[in-house]
Amino acid sequence: MKKNTKINLLLLIAVAALAVLPLALGLGDHKEEPFTGADAQAETAITEIDPDYKPWFSPLYEPPSGEIESALFALQAALGAGVLAYYFGLRRGRRQGEQQARERDPEESTAERA
């Protein structure tokens, strides 16, 4: 097995463990909504500290439910991952293309560098 394959496999196992362990260990069972985002937790903490607090501004769009909010967040994450994957794939493709061009014609590539 190649070194890169082993590293990728270990990373995949680590990501799976990070996703499954909190559920398997029952973390958050004592909470009403165990996996709420940091925004909701911060809002709750601020309201407990200062009940008369008025936010400086309000959101442009307030999703009708938490599920839709989560779906929009997941969509944003997927789009970001797609952009990053495209960029890294493009860079790798260019590098491989340059390497193949150098292998086909080594004299031309040394003349270009000089």
C-alpha positions in Angstrom: 0.0 0.0 0.0 1.3 3.4 -0.9 2.2 6.0 1.7 -0.4 8.4 0.4 -3.1 5.7 0.5 -2.3 5.0 4.2 -2.4 8.7 5.1 -5.7 9.2 3.3 -7.1 6.1 5.0 -6.0 7.3 8.4 -7.5 10.8 7.7 -10.8 9.2 6.6 -10.9 7.1 9.8 -10.2 10.2 11.9 -13.0 12.2 10.2 -15.5 9.3 10.7 -14.5 9.0 14.4 -15.0 12.8 14.9 -18.5 12.4 13.4 -19.6 9.3 15.2 -17.9 9.5 18.6 -20.1 12.4 20.0 -23.2 10.5 19.0 -21.9 7.1 20.4 -20.7 8.6 23.7 -24.0 10.5 24.2 -22.5 13.9 24.4 -25.2 16.5 24.6 -27.9 14.1 26.0 -28.5 16.4 28.9 -29.4 19.3 26.6 -32.7 20.1 25.1 -31.1 20.7 21.7 -27.8 19.0 21.9 -26.2 20.0 18.6 -27.3 23.6 18.2 -24.9 26.1 16.6 -22.7 28.5 18.5 -24.9 31.4 17.4 -27.9 30.0 19.2 -25.9 29.2 22.3 -24.4 32.7 22.3 -27.9 34.2 22.0 -29.1 32.2 24.9 -26.1 33.2 27.1 -26.6 36.9 26.2 -30.3 36.7 27.0 -29.5 35.1 30.4 -26.9 37.8 31.3 -28.9 40.8 30.0 -32.6 40.2 29.3 -33.0 43.8 27.9 -30.3 43.4 25.3 -31.2 44.7 21.9 -29.2 43.4 18.9 -27.5 46.0 16.8 -28.9 44.7 13.6 -31.1 41.9 12.4 -30.4 39.2 9.7 -31.3 39.9 6.1 -33.1 36.5 5.8 -34.4 34.4 8.7 -35.1 30.8 7.6 -38.5 29.5 8.7 -37.0 26.5 10.6 -33.7 25.1 11.9 -33.7 22.4 9.3 -33.7 24.9 6.5 -31.0 26.9 8.2 -28.9 23.7 8.5 -29.5 22.9 4.9 -28.4 26.3 3.8 -25.3 26.1 5.9 -24.5 22.6 4.4 -25.1 24.0 0.9 -22.7 26.9 1.6 -20.1 24.4 2.9 -20.5 22.2 -0.2 -20.1 25.1 -2.5 -16.9 26.2 -0.7 -15.6 22.6 -0.8 -16.4 22.5 -4.5 -14.5 25.7 -5.2 -11.5 24.5 -3.2 -11.5 21.1 -5.0 -11.7 22.8 -8.4 -8.8 25.1 -7.5 -6.6 22.3 -6.2 -7.5 20.0 -9.2 -6.7 22.8 -11.6 -3.3 23.4 -10.0 -2.5 19.6 -10.0 -3.6 19.3 -13.6 -1.4 22.2 -14.7 1.6 20.8 -12.8 1.1 17.3 -14.4 0.7 18.9 -17.8 3.9 20.9 -17.4 5.7 17.7 -16.2 4.5 15.7 -19.2 5.6 18.5 -21.5 9.0 18.5 -20.0 9.3 14.7 -20.3 8.3 14.9 -24.0 10.8 17.6 -24.9 13.5 18.2 -22.3 15.6 20.4 -24.5 12.8 22.9 -25.0 12.0 23.2 -21.3 15.6 24.0 -20.4 15.7 26.6 -23.1 12.5 28.2 -21.7 14.0 28.4 -18.2 17.2 30.1 -19.3 
